[in-house]
Amino acid sequence: MRPQDLLAAGRMARETPADYEAFLGVKTTSDPIAGPEITEGDVNPLLHAWQQRLVVWAVHTQRAAIWADTGLGKTWMQVEWARLSGRTTLIVAPLAVCAQTVREAAKLGVSAAFVRDGSEITGPGVWVTNYERVPSIDPTVIDAVALDESSILKQSDGKTRTMLIEHFAGVPARLACSATPAPNDPEELTNQAEFLGRMARNHMLAAYFVHDQINAGGYRLKGHALRPMIDWMSTWAVAIRRPSDIGGSDRGYDLPGLLIDSHYVPVEIEADGQLFATELGGVSGRAKVRRQTLDARVAEAAALVAVEPDEPWVLWVGMNDEADALARAIPGAVNVHGSLDADEKARLLLGFSDGDFRVLITKPSIASMGMNWQHCARMAFVGLGDSYEQYYQAIRRCFRYGQTRVVRAHIVLSDLESQIADNVARKERQASVITTALIEHARKDHAA
């Protein structure tokens, strides 16, 4: 899109919806992209029919996004996409998820191998590596790449994000897989579109969004932009929350329930000047409150774990001191922290999956993406941040399709931090306009 086209987009945004849609209809049309023609019969029969349809669509679309909620089988779909999209294909995942991906591939009869260096890719096949190893991979030796937990394109720093986009720009087939909350944010949408080669980030922001510091990422959707953007995105992205969104059966995909229990411990704090709840957004104010209440919050969480001694538990923390104190207070608990070797983190997180130990202590930034912990139905947040996405993903490690019991999540905060819990709850109630619109579009397509 030329500079004069971007200026025209701004003018058209102030004109009629029909004119704006006509303008975008011209400017967002990209060169045809088409992958191999396959049928559902080419996809492993262990996948449900609706999963097979998604794989067929994604393989033919060639550069596609599957935004499927947790527990809907993204790993199986991306393994089959990798098998069918090229001769030498790569799946990139968080390190702790790589071994899990290799395991899931084996269930499908696909021999996927984990590689720590590009030199280990010795020929055709499905290869798996972690994001930290990407620079060692020669992209010219692969013809298809899938990003598992592609939300990393938003969560990572600018250097990492740019590296991923540029590193794989020449790979013909690309797939972005993440859960449906990810497309809530313009930053998420634009980065994934650029990774897939659908539109440059700055062009997409200019075409569909206006600058607004109040909203996430500093942008909000233009008034007339939703429908034309969804029409365009639906050619390369699918979002689903349940199988019926794309014509499947929801049988077996009923979640047993989620209970959120809040626990507030009292705090008395001497402030410099005044410290009110409304000032807790400051880093120093929050840190002071969390340090002041650390012992009380840890004691409360340890008591919750002790009451149900036969239950596996995940304890989410935000500070190293919280993790260390919990590890001391709970016999046998394992603390997976940032200073551990990456392979050791992966080993311990997978060990919790296998039931090697009962209580896991870690941060959402380490383990909230990709792990499947349906064996666990108890967790506690010993402190809470403002990120709804991290909170959602952390809960979804256990509260996901395949879970057979009611999941109980405890939030342990100081009474001054109740506003943080309220803020996260408010974000939870806000439906994603873009995700919902994509789902409705998919429903109409499959009903037609």
SEGU-497740 format. One record per residue (C-alpha): x, y, z; residue in one letter. Coordinates in steps of 0.05 Angstrom, whole numbers, plus 5000, padded with zeros to 4 digits. Last residue first. Layout:
N
NODE    xx    yy    zz  code
NODE     X     Y     Z     A
...
This chain:
448
NODE    xx    yy    zz  code
NODE  4512  4558  5075     A
NODE  4513  4536  5148     A
NODE  4588  4524  5146     H
NODE  4602  4594  5118     D
NODE  4553  4626  5167     K
NODE  4586  4593  5226     R
NODE  4655  4615  5202     A
NODE  4632  4688  5197     H
NODE  4602  4683  5266     E
NODE  4668  4658  5293     I
NODE  4706  4714  5259     L
NODE  4658  4765  5288     A
NODE  4666  4735  5358     T
NODE  4741  4739  5352     T
NODE  4739  4811  5329     I
NODE  4690  4835  5382     V
NODE  4726  4799  5438     S
NODE  4676  4793  5493     A
NODE  4687  4836  5555     Q
NODE  4668  4798  5617     R
NODE  4739  4774  5628     E
NODE  4765  4845  5622     K
NODE  4719  4865  5679     R
NODE  4743  4806  5721     A
NODE  4815  4827  5709     V
NODE  4799  4897  5732     N
NODE  4761  4873  5793     D
NODE  4819  4828  5813     A
NODE  4866  4888  5807     I
NODE  4817  4932  5846     Q
NODE  4819  4881  5903     S
NODE  4893  4898  5912     E
NODE  4884  4938  5977     L
NODE  4853  4876  6010     D
NODE  4918  4839  5997     S
NODE  4912  4783  5947     L
NODE  4902  4707  5942     V
NODE  4862  4686  5881     I
NODE  4838  4614  5885     H
NODE  4820  4573  5824     A
NODE  4776  4512  5832     R
NODE  4767  4468  5770     V
NODE  4706  4424  5769     V
NODE  4726  4355  5747     R
NODE  4732  4317  5681     T
NODE  4781  4361  5643     Q
NODE  4787  4338  5571     G
NODE  4769  4406  5543     Y
NODE  4805  4458  5585     R
NODE  4806  4485  5655     F
NODE  4874  4459  5675     C
NODE  4924  4497  5632     R
NODE  4865  4543  5617     R
NODE  4872  4579  5684     I
NODE  4941  4602  5665     A
NODE  4919  4623  5595     Q
NODE  4863  4666  5622     Y
NODE  4908  4700  5674     Y
NODE  4961  4712  5622     Q
NODE  4910  4741  5574     E
NODE  4877  4783  5628     Y
NODE  4943  4818  5642     S
NODE  4934  4863  5703     D
NODE  4977  4823  5750     G
NODE  4956  4777  5807     L
NODE  4986  4753  5873     G
NODE  4989  4682  5899     V
NODE  4945  4658  5843     F
NODE  4920  4590  5865     A
NODE  4906  4525  5829     M
NODE  4865  4462  5836     R
NODE  4836  4416  5783     A
NODE  4899  4380  5759     C
NODE  4898  4318  5714     H
NODE  4877  4364  5657     Q
NODE  4946  4394  5657     W
NODE  4962  4406  5584     N
NODE  5018  4457  5574     M
NODE  5015  4506  5517     G
NODE  5023  4574  5548     M
NODE  5018  4593  5622     S
NODE  5085  4562  5640     A
NODE  5141  4613  5645     I
NODE  5107  4681  5640     S
NODE  5050  4653  5683     P
NODE  5101  4643  5739     K
NODE  5117  4578  5775     T
NODE  5102  4533  5835     I
NODE  5081  4461  5821     L
NODE  5052  4416  5874     V
NODE  5040  4341  5867     R
NODE  5104  4311  5838     F
NODE  5119  4260  5784     D
NODE  5047  4265  5760     G
NODE  5064  4260  5686     D
NODE  5042  4332  5672     S
NODE  5083  4354  5732     F
NODE  5143  4319  5701     G
NODE  5130  4356  5636     L
NODE  5139  4421  5673     L
NODE  5201  4393  5708     L
NODE  5235  4369  5645     R
NODE  5219  4433  5607     A
NODE  5248  4476  5662     K
NODE  5310  4432  5666     E
NODE  5320  4440  5591     D
NODE  5316  4515  5597     A
NODE  5368  4517  5654     D
NODE  5336  4545  5716     L
NODE  5342  4620  5730     S
NODE  5271  4634  5710     G
NODE  5236  4591  5762     H
NODE  5203  4523  5766     V
NODE  5193  4513  5841     N
NODE  5175  4442  5860     V
NODE  5132  4429  5922     A
NODE  5152  4369  5964     G
NODE  5137  4402  6030     P
NODE  5098  4467  6023     I
NODE  5123  4527  6065     A
NODE  5194  4529  6038     R
NODE  5171  4524  5965     A
NODE  5118  4577  5979     L
NODE  5171  4625  6007     A
NODE  5216  4615  5947     D
NODE  5159  4627  5898     A
NODE  5135  4690  5933     E
NODE  5206  4717  5937     D
NODE  5215  4705  5862     N
NODE  5155  4750  5847     M
NODE  5094  4740  5803     G
NODE  5067  4675  5829     V
NODE  5021  4619  5803     W
NODE  5012  4558  5847     L
NODE  4991  4496  5809     V
NODE  4962  4440  5853     W
NODE  4953  4365  5848     P
NODE  4901  4342  5899     E
NODE  4913  4289  5952     D
NODE  4931  4337  6008     P
NODE  4868  4379  6001     E
NODE  4868  4422  6065     V
NODE  4944  4429  6060     A
NODE  4941  4463  5993     V
NODE  4893  4516  6019     L
NODE  4936  4526  6081     A
NODE  4997  4537  6037     A
NODE  4959  4590  5998     A
NODE  4938  4628  6062     E
NODE  5008  4623  6092     A
NODE  5038  4650  6027     V
NODE  4990  4708  6026     R
NODE  5005  4726  6099     A
NODE  5080  4721  6090     D
NODE  5080  4763  6026     L
NODE  5034  4818  6053     T
NODE  5085  4874  6061     Q
NODE  5125  4851  6001     R
NODE  5063  4852  5957     R
NODE  5042  4921  5983     V
NODE  5111  4950  5970     K
NODE  5114  4919  5900     A
NODE  5047  4949  5883     R
NODE  5067  5019  5905     G
NODE  5135  5016  5871     S
NODE  5107  4993  5805     V
NODE  5052  5045  5803     G
NODE  4982  5018  5788     G
NODE  4971  5014  5863     L
NODE  4955  5089  5866     E
NODE  4879  5080  5863     T
NODE  4883  5035  5924     A
NODE  4909  5094  5964     F
NODE  4980  5106  5987     L
NODE  4991  5174  6018     Q
NODE  5054  5214  6034     G
NODE  5109  5161  6032     D
NODE  5066  5103  6055     A
NODE  5063  5063  6119     E
NODE  5027  4999  6104     I
NODE  4975  4959  6141     E
NODE  4949  4902  6100     V
NODE  4892  4853  6110     P
NODE  4890  4788  6070     V
NODE  4839  4779  6015     Y
NODE  4819  4711  5989     H
NODE  4780  4707  5924     S
NODE  4749  4640  5901     D
NODE  4738  4628  5827     I
NODE  4698  4565  5811     L
NODE  4702  4534  5741     L
NODE  4655  4481  5713     G
NODE  4654  4413  5681     P
NODE  4671  4436  5610     L
NODE  4629  4404  5556     D
NODE  4669  4383  5495     Y
NODE  4649  4310  5494     G
NODE  4591  4324  5448     R
NODE  4601  4393  5417     D
NODE  4589  4365  5347     S
NODE  4621  4398  5288     G
NODE  4595  4451  5239     G
NODE  4650  4503  5245     I
NODE  4629  4538  5309     D
NODE  4598  4473  5331     S
NODE  4667  4448  5350     P
NODE  4675  4500  5406     R
NODE  4712  4566  5415     R
NODE  4733  4574  5342     I
NODE  4773  4626  5304     A
NODE  4792  4616  5231     V
NODE  4843  4658  5193     A
NODE  4865  4664  5120     W
NODE  4804  4683  5078     T
NODE  4766  4701  5142     S
NODE  4814  4759  5152     M
NODE  4788  4796  5090     W
NODE  4715  4790  5107     D
NODE  4731  4805  5179     I
NODE  4767  4869  5159     M
NODE  4710  4890  5113     P
NODE  4660  4880  5169     R
NODE  4699  4913  5225     L
NODE  4725  4975  5189     A
NODE  4667  5024  5188     H
NODE  4679  5054  5257     G
NODE  4754  5046  5258     K
NODE  4781  4994  5306     L
NODE  4821  5020  5365     R
NODE  4895  5032  5374     Y
NODE  4944  5049  5430     G
NODE  4964  4976  5441     G
NODE  4902  4964  5483     A
NODE  4857  5025  5484     N
NODE  4865  5092  5519     I
NODE  4924  5113  5475     Q
NODE  4880  5116  5413     D
NODE  4909  5114  5343     H
NODE  4859  5093  5291     V
NODE  4852  5023  5262     F
NODE  4832  4987  5198     Y
NODE  4874  5011  5140     A
NODE  4930  5048  5177     A
NODE  4940  4991  5227     L
NODE  4940  4940  5171     M
NODE  4991  4980  5131     H
NODE  5036  4988  5192     N
NODE  5034  4913  5206     R
NODE  5049  4892  5135     A
NODE  4994  4850  5104     M
NODE  4982  4776  5089     R
NODE  5054  4752  5094     G
NODE  5036  4701  5148     L
NODE  5083  4735  5197     F
NODE  5052  4802  5178     E
NODE  4982  4778  5193     A
NODE  5006  4748  5259     Q
NODE  5038  4814  5279     N
NODE  4977  4855  5259     T
NODE  4927  4813  5296     L
NODE  4966  4808  5361     E
NODE  4983  4882  5364     E
NODE  4910  4898  5349     P
NODE  4891  4859  5411     D
NODE  4832  4813  5422     N
NODE  4861  4765  5371     P
NODE  4897  4725  5426     A
NODE  4835  4705  5465     P
NODE  4821  4650  5413     T
NODE  4879  4604  5430     A
NODE  4940  4601  5386     S
NODE  4966  4571  5320     C
NODE  5000  4609  5264     A
NODE  5015  4567  5201     L
NODE  5064  4582  5145     R
NODE  5076  4550  5077     A
NODE  5124  4581  5026     P
NODE  5182  4597  5073     V
NODE  5214  4662  5049     G
NODE  5190  4706  5106     A
NODE  5212  4655  5158     F
NODE  5270  4694  5189     H
NODE  5237  4762  5176     E
NODE  5175  4749  5218     I
NODE  5211  4711  5272     L
NODE  5268  4762  5277     M
NODE  5219  4820  5279     T
NODE  5183  4789  5338     R
NODE  5248  4774  5374     T
NODE  5274  4846  5365     K
NODE  5208  4878  5384     G
NODE  5203  4841  5450     D
NODE  5160  4779  5456     S
NODE  5088  4779  5479     Q
NODE  5057  4798  5413     K
NODE  5092  4749  5366     L
NODE  5093  4700  5425     I
NODE  5018  4695  5414     S
NODE  5038  4643  5362     S
NODE  5029  4589  5414     E
NODE  5053  4538  5363     D
NODE  5085  4571  5303     L
NODE  5082  4526  5242     A
NODE  5135  4525  5187     V
NODE  5133  4495  5117     A
NODE  5185  4489  5061     D
NODE  5247  4478  5103     I
NODE  5320  4479  5081     V
NODE  5319  4553  5062     T
NODE  5299  4572  5133     P
NODE  5368  4554  5160     D
NODE  5354  4543  5234     I
NODE  5404  4569  5285     S
NODE  5366  4634  5294     P
NODE  5304  4593  5314     V
NODE  5335  4560  5375     R
NODE  5303  4607  5427     E
NODE  5235  4593  5398     Y
NODE  5237  4519  5411     N
NODE  5247  4464  5360     T
NODE  5206  4409  5326     V
NODE  5221  4373  5261     W
NODE  5172  4337  5215     V
NODE  5205  4299  5158     G
NODE  5251  4308  5098     P
NODE  5326  4316  5110     G
NODE  5380  4322  5162     T
NODE  5354  4376  5208     I
NODE  5405  4367  5264     E
NODE  5449  4423  5235     S
NODE  5393  4472  5252     G
NODE  5407  4464  5326     D
NODE  5369  4438  5387     R
NODE  5325  4391  5347     V
NODE  5264  4353  5370     F
NODE  5242  4297  5323     A
NODE  5172  4284  5297     A
NODE  5156  4213  5275     S
NODE  5082  4217  5258     V
NODE  5040  4156  5277     G
NODE  4985  4201  5304     L
NODE  5001  4184  5376     K
NODE  5074  4197  5359     A
NODE  5056  4269  5340     A
NODE  5026  4279  5410     E
NODE  5091  4257  5443     R
NODE  5134  4302  5398     V
NODE  5088  4360  5415     T
NODE  5093  4347  5490     Q
NODE  5169  4346  5483     A
NODE  5166  4414  5449     C
NODE  5116  4445  5498     V
NODE  5166  4462  5553     A
NODE  5211  4495  5501     L
NODE  5156  4541  5474     P
NODE  5139  4518  5404     A
NODE  5166  4520  5333     V
NODE  5141  4465  5286     I
NODE  5185  4454  5225     L
NODE  5172  4420  5158     T
NODE  5215  4385  5107     T
NODE  5172  4352  5053     R
NODE  5115  4402  5055     G
NODE  5043  4417  5075     S
NODE  5016  4348  5092     L
NODE  5060  4329  5151     R
NODE  5061  4400  5178     A
NODE  4986  4407  5173     W
NODE  4978  4340  5207     E
NODE  5023  4363  5264     V
NODE  4986  4430  5267     Q
NODE  4919  4396  5273     M
NODE  4943  4347  5327     W
NODE  4973  4404  5367     T
NODE  4912  4449  5360     K
NODE  4867  4395  5388     G
NODE  4808  4434  5416     L
NODE  4834  4434  5487     G
NODE  4848  4508  5492     T
NODE  4809  4551  5443     D
NODE  4825  4550  5369     A
NODE  4857  4608  5332     W
NODE  4880  4573  5269     I
NODE  4919  4621  5224     A
NODE  4937  4608  5152     A
NODE  4992  4613  5100     R
NODE  4980  4552  5055     Q
NODE  4905  4564  5045     T
NODE  4904  4493  5017     H
NODE  4938  4464  5079     V
NODE  4895  4507  5125     A
NODE  4829  4487  5093     W
NODE  4847  4412  5093     V
NODE  4870  4418  5166     V
NODE  4806  4454  5186     L
NODE  4764  4401  5152     R
NODE  4802  4346  5188     Q
NODE  4788  4380  5254     Q
NODE  4714  4383  5238     W
NODE  4715  4308  5220     A
NODE  4749  4291  5286     H
NODE  4822  4272  5282     L
NODE  4841  4199  5292     L
NODE  4826  4189  5218     P
NODE  4893  4221  5200     N
NODE  4882  4270  5143     V
NODE  4885  4248  5070     D
NODE  4812  4227  5072     G
NODE  4793  4298  5089     E
NODE  4817  4317  5020     T
NODE  4881  4349  4994     I
NODE  4897  4403  4944     E
NODE  4967  4429  4960     P
NODE  4976  4503  4977     G
NODE  4946  4565  4946     A
NODE  4962  4638  4954     I
NODE  4929  4686  4905     P
NODE  4961  4755  4906     D
NODE  4930  4801  4957     S
NODE  4865  4841  4956     T
NODE  4868  4887  5015     T
NODE  4870  4952  4974     K
NODE  4811  4938  4928     V
NODE  4761  4913  4979     G
NODE  4788  4966  5026     L
NODE  4763  5021  4980     F
NODE  4696  4988  4968     A
NODE  4687  4978  5043     E
NODE  4702  5051  5056     Y
NODE  4653  5074  5003     D
NODE  4598  5030  5031     A
NODE  4612  5051  5103     P
NODE  4606  5125  5083     T
NODE  4661  5176  5091     E
NODE  4707  5189  5150     R
NODE  4744  5123  5141     A
NODE  4750  5141  5067     M
NODE  4794  5200  5085     R
NODE  4840  5158  5129     G
NODE  4844  5104  5075     A
NODE  4862  5158  5024     A
NODE  4922  5178  5067     L
NODE  4943  5105  5069     L
NODE  4935  5100  4993     D
NODE  4978  5162  4984     Q
NODE  5032  5128  5024     P
NODE  5030  5067  4978     R
NODE  5000  5000  5000     M
